[in-house]
């Protein structure tokens, strides 16, 4: 389950990062982060690294909670990516 948690979490982050860059390239505007693909990728990568560390720490004492949060947060990020993919100029 720990592997599934980490895969879901990281997949969501990668999908969000890639779809954000694609939306910016199509003329979209980022509301929360910057208008730079590379800066946004660095921010999201840092968030993914810190989140992975945090989830692993939480997993040590509360594995079910950590797995639930990791999967839910990853799914949420995939939802953001789906929305980003609909952005048009």
C-alpha angles and dihedrals in degrees: 000000000000091000091050090051093053094043092051092047095048094041090056092050094048092047091050093048095048095044091048091055091047092049091049090050089054091055099266123143127232111229101190107028131030131296090246119098094205095048091047090049090053092049093048091045090054090049091050092050094048091044092051090051091048094047091050091051091048090047090061092066104017109027098167093050092047093050091048093049093044094050094042093048091047091050090049090054091049087054089053089050091052090053091047089053090059093055112116131179 
